[in-house]
Amino acid sequence: MLTPDDKIAFIAPECGALSLILRIGDVVVAGFFSPDLTEPMGEVVSTFDLPTYAERESAAKARIDELAIVHILDGWDLISA
């Protein structure tokens, strides 16, 4: 079983949509969920074409931070993941 190294969850106050962002090593996975739908509204997987694992992991950490900042600036509320 995979265990995320980082996980962040947000809720959109106006519609109740949820966003879950995970970092597993050097990969970032994001999913967007609507309370009205049974399937995710969207899924994104980010990988990084860099030569070493340390560089890819660093890029993944920067990407999850960037996604969190964008959510906060867009008005999403941070919730417990």
N, C-alpha and C positions, 0 to 999 in steps of 0.2 A: 504494500500500500504506500502511495506517495503522501508525504506530509509537506504542506507548504512551508517555505522558509519565511514568507511574509504573506499576510492576507489583510485586505481592507474591504469594508462593505459600506455602501451608501444607499440612502433612500431619497427619492425625489419627492419633496413634500407636497407638490401640487397634484401628483397623480399616483403616488405609491409605488412607482417603478423601483426596482432594486438593481444595484450594480455590485458585482463581486469581482475583485481583482486579486489574483494570486501570483506569487513568484515561487517557482520551484527550481532552485538552482539558477540556471542561466536562461530560463524560459518564463515569460509572463503570459498569463491566461486571464482574459476578462470576459465576463458574461453579463448580459443585461436581461432582466426579467420583468414582465408586466403582470400585475395581479389578475388581469383578464385573460391571459393566455397560458396554456399548459406547456408550451415550448418556449425556449429562450427567444427573446427579440433579436439578439445578436450575440455572436461569439467571436473573439479575436485571440489569436495566438501570436505572440511576438518572439522571434528568435533573432540572434545577432551573428552576422558573418564576421567574426573576429578570430584571430589565430589561437588564442589561448582561452582556457576555461575561465581564468581569473578576469580577463578582459570582458568576456561574454557575461559573466556574473555581475561585474561592475555596471555594464550597460543595462542589464535587467533591473538592477537596483535603482538606477537613475530613471528608467522607464516607469517603474511602479510609482516612484515619487512624483514624476511628471503627471501621470494619470490621476493621482490623488489630488494634486494641486488644481488640475483642470476641473475635477468634480466640485471641489470646494468653491472655486471661483464661479462655477455655473449654478451655485445655489443648492447643491445636494447636501444632505445632512449625513454626517458620519454616524454609523451604527456599529454595534458589536458584531464581529465576523464569526 
